[in-house]
Amino acid sequence: MSVSGPDEQRPVNEQDTPAQPPADALSDAEIERLLAASTLPTNYSMHLLGFQTKEDAEKLAGVVGAFLRLFGTFLNLERLDAITVAYDYDTALKEVDRGTTCQELTATNDTFARGVAMTVRVLHESQVKCHIVAAAGLMNSLQEPNDPDYKLAIGILAHEAAHVHDLLMQDRAYPGVLLRRATGLFFYRGCKRKIKRKHSGISSAC
Ligand SMILES: [Zn+2]
């Protein structure tokens, strides 16, 4: 009598067979179609700061752009104004042109955590948009799938992209409100009353 275990039921050449994509995997044509429909704007700007060579910067820019394009297939990224990837993350955060008077942004840095990415809300051409700032040290991990921080870097960039989507949803739900009270005056849409506020604006730090 012979007993057949699960291992014995596998094809003989399984060890030599390349991994097959799951049955519901998208075809190359479907992936191309999705990417072509990505919501990533064609006119967003990317700033790479502190890189040793232009080639290093351009290489990472290509990878970051590809991930953002991918995220734009399931998130709405039309309000992405810019992304800055910098070795000096803290300074890059401070130097974002927010298009309005806001409290200076500082990176999270305490006993619990150190910030490596933030999505900043900016006012550009009278529209509230997002500027992602990310630490180059982490974003570099996107270039190497075997890097121990590869998945972390993907997750953090996707998280920031989700803030871009979220901003659009909030602006649609409450048009004309976001960032509009940054100067200390709250412009009440509809009756044009100006109400003095003590605090200074809605910030997007996260
Ligand atoms: Zn966040």
Residues whose N, C-alpha, C, O or C-beta is under 5 A from the ligand:
A	BS01	ZN	C206
